[in-house]
């Protein structure tokens, strides 16, 4: 399984069965993303909330590929009005696509849809837990503050193997809070995101890595550059 960071909070996950999952595809207006929209051919698109730097190019990509966009009920209502294929769900809910389970989990963040002239209701912000057919669990936290359920629900019940967490501060957790969240969730691998796209969220990811190392040195911190891949081999991370 491969995870490609596209800058900001955008990721492409390619499973061993060659299912392509695209998350928060902020591409064409993303100064950190070197990949053109036309290159992306997802089978399913996940959007954590309606802000322009997360909904991004999701509708255009859906129109080009016929991939459905999964999001909150309110976001799905908006997409339906635009004629966009979608999967509607809400916090705690799940759906199955090609033997992969997608579960919508809580995030602490605002969520209105701001790509339109008059801001539209977007419901709530969320994260997604992706459970692959081999049991590997990937958690994309979306835009979020630190909150206690990362320990008591996400860490203790869902037990993700790989966590993607924002570290940019200003609009989300900063490096220390993200490292604490990582310790609570106790994954095998963590990948930082949502930083260095714009000046307000400039961060040195090595500071985050150092915090994680101090809190739990058994967690691997993988720092990617935009358009770089991380290949996860389940055999390398067996307990």
C-alpha positions in Angstrom: 0.0 0.0 0.0 1.3 3.5 -0.9 0.4 6.9 0.5 1.3 9.9 -1.6 1.2 13.4 0.0 0.0 16.1 -2.5 0.7 19.0 -0.1 -1.5 20.5 2.6 -4.0 17.9 3.7 -4.4 16.2 0.3 -3.4 12.5 0.0 -3.7 9.7 -2.5 -3.8 6.2 -1.1 -3.2 3.3 -3.5 -4.1 -0.1 -2.0 -2.5 -3.4 -2.9 -5.6 -4.1 -5.0 -5.0 -0.8 -6.9 -8.0 1.0 -5.4 -7.2 4.8 -5.4 -8.5 6.9 -2.6 -8.2 10.6 -2.8 -8.6 12.8 0.4 -9.1 16.5 0.6 -8.0 17.2 -3.0 -6.8 20.8 -2.8 -4.7 20.7 -6.0 -5.0 23.5 -8.6 -4.8 26.4 -6.1 -2.4 24.6 -3.8 1.1 26.3 -4.1 2.7 23.2 -2.5 1.2 20.7 -5.0 3.2 19.9 -8.1 0.6 17.4 -9.5 -2.0 18.5 -12.1 -5.7 17.7 -11.5 -5.8 15.7 -14.7 -3.3 13.2 -13.3 -5.5 12.1 -10.5 -7.9 9.1 -11.3 -9.5 8.2 -7.9 -12.0 5.5 -7.4 -13.4 7.3 -4.3 -12.9 10.8 -2.9 -13.1 11.8 0.8 -13.7 15.4 1.9 -13.3 16.2 5.6 -15.1 19.6 5.4 -16.3 22.3 3.1 -13.4 24.8 3.3 -11.8 25.6 -0.1 -8.5 24.2 0.9 -10.1 20.8 1.5 -13.1 20.5 -0.9 -10.7 22.0 -3.4 -11.0 20.3 -6.8 -13.1 17.5 -5.6 -16.1 18.4 -7.8 -14.0 18.8 -11.0 -12.2 15.5 -10.3 -15.5 13.7 -9.6 -16.9 15.0 -13.0 -13.8 13.9 -14.8 -13.6 10.4 -13.2 -17.2 9.7 -12.0 -15.8 9.0 -8.5 -18.2 9.7 -5.7 -17.4 12.2 -3.0 -18.0 11.0 0.6 -18.8 13.7 3.1 -21.2 14.9 5.8 -24.9 15.0 5.1 -24.9 18.7 4.6 -22.0 18.6 2.3 -23.7 15.8 0.3 -26.8 18.0 0.0 -24.7 20.7 -1.5 -23.0 18.3 -3.9 -26.3 16.8 -5.0 -27.5 20.3 -6.0 -24.4 20.6 -8.2 -25.2 17.2 -9.8 -22.2 15.5 -8.2 -22.1 11.9 -7.2 -21.8 11.5 -3.5 -21.9 9.3 -0.4 -23.7 10.9 2.6 -22.9 9.9 6.1 -22.4 11.4 9.5 -20.1 11.1 12.6 -19.8 7.5 13.7 -21.2 6.1 10.4 -19.5 3.9 7.9 -19.8 2.6 4.4 -18.1 -0.1 2.4 -16.5 0.4 -1.0 -14.5 -2.3 -2.7 -14.0 -4.2 0.5 -12.6 -1.1 2.2 -14.5 0.3 5.2 -14.7 4.1 5.6 -15.7 5.4 9.0 -16.4 9.1 9.7 -14.9 10.3 13.0 -15.1 13.5 14.9 -12.9 16.6 14.3 -12.9 19.9 16.2 -13.0 22.6 13.5 -15.5 24.8 11.6 -17.0 23.4 8.5 -19.1 25.8 6.4 -18.7 25.6 2.6 -16.8 28.7 1.6 -16.2 28.0 -2.1 -19.5 29.8 -3.0 -20.2 33.5 -3.0 -22.5 33.1 0.0 -21.1 30.7 2.6 -23.3 27.5 2.8 -23.9 25.2 5.7 -21.4 22.3 5.7 -22.4 20.4 8.8 -19.4 19.5 11.0 -15.8 18.8 10.3 -14.7 15.2 10.4 -11.8 12.8 10.0 -11.9 9.4 8.3 -10.7 6.0 9.4 -10.0 3.8 6.4 -9.8 0.1 7.1 -8.2 -1.8 4.2 -9.1 -5.4 3.3 -5.9 -6.7 5.0 -6.9 -4.9 8.3 -4.6 -2.0 8.0 -6.2 1.2 9.5 -5.3 4.7 8.2 -6.7 7.7 10.1 -6.8 11.1 8.4 -7.6 13.5 11.2 -8.8 16.4 8.9 -8.4 19.9 10.3 -8.8 19.6 14.0 -7.8 20.8 17.5 -6.6 18.4 20.1 -9.5 16.6 21.8 -9.8 13.9 24.4 -11.6 11.3 22.2 -8.4 10.9 20.2 -7.2 8.9 23.3 -10.4 7.3 24.6 -12.1 6.5 21.3 -9.8 6.7 18.3 -6.7 5.4 20.2 -8.4 2.8 22.4 -11.2 1.6 20.2 -10.2 2.1 16.5 -6.4 1.7 17.0 -5.1 3.2 13.7 -1.8 1.8 12.3 -1.1 5.0 10.3 -2.1 8.5 11.4 -2.1 11.7 9.3 -2.2 14.8 11.5 -2.2 18.5 11.0 0.7 20.4 12.6 0.4 23.9 11.1 -1.1 25.7 14.2 -3.1 28.9 13.7 -6.1 26.9 12.3 -5.4 23.4 13.7 -3.2 21.7 16.2 0.4 22.8 16.4 3.4 20.5 16.6 3.3 19.7 20.3 -0.5 19.1 20.4 -0.2 17.0 17.3 2.6 15.0 18.9 0.5 14.5 22.1 -2.5 13.3 19.9 -0.1 10.9 18.2 1.0 9.5 21.5 -2.6 9.0 22.6 -3.5 7.2 19.4 -0.3 5.2 19.4 0.0 4.3 15.7 2.9 2.5 14.1 3.5 5.5 11.7 2.5 9.1 11.7 2.7 11.6 8.8 2.4 15.3 9.4 0.2 17.5 7.1 -1.4 20.9 6.8 1.8 22.9 7.1 4.0 25.1 5.0 1.3 25.7 2.3 1.0 29.4 3.3 3.0 31.7 5.6 0.5 31.5 8.5 1.1 27.7 8.9 4.8 27.6 8.3 6.4 24.9 10.5 9.5 22.8 10.8 8.3 19.2 10.8 11.5 18.0 12.5 10.2 19.8 15.7 7.1 17.7 15.5 9.2 14.6 15.0 11.3 15.5 18.0 8.2 15.9 20.2 6.9 12.5 19.0 10.3 10.9 19.8 10.2 12.3 23.3 6.7 11.2 24.0 6.9 7.8 22.3 10.1 6.8 20.5 8.4 3.6 19.1 6.3 5.6 16.6 7.9 6.1 13.2 7.6 9.7 12.0 7.5 9.9 8.2 8.1 13.4 6.8 7.2 13.6 3.1 7.7 16.3 0.5 4.8 17.0 -1.8 4.5 14.2 -4.5 6.5 11.8 -2.4 5.3 8.3 -1.5 5.4 6.3 1.7 5.2 2.5 1.1 3.7 0.6 4.0 4.6 -3.0 4.4 2.4 -4.7 7.0 5.1 -7.3 7.6 7.5 -4.6 8.8 5.2 -3.4 11.5 4.0 -6.6 13.1 3.7 -6.5 16.9 
